[in-house]
Amino acid sequence: MTLAPALITLDALAVGKSATVVHLAPGNPGLADGGVDVSRRLMELGFVPGERIRMLKRGLPGGDPLAVKVGHSTFALRRFEAALISVKPE
């Protein structure tokens, strides 16, 4: 029996760890547009399946925002945005 690799959401990735993006969930379905704009914005920033990312830092207090490196760019994400991104830790 083969175990599938554990997927987590980006907001749970530890500082200093790298991962590969696997999936983006749609945003808040309670919004008028179904939250599609948030997912689309994340994809436009480079959070696409197969892309390698690295968690750089968490803000204090409460861990918001998150500093995440994608390619050669660094972005600040809110935790709810990071929770939409499923990743496979390395």
Secondary structure, 3 states (H helix, E strand, C coil): CCCCCCCEEHHHCCCCCEEEEEEECCCCCCCCCCCHHHHHHHHHHCCCCCCEEEEEEECCCCCCCEEEEECCEEEEECHHHHCCEEEEEC
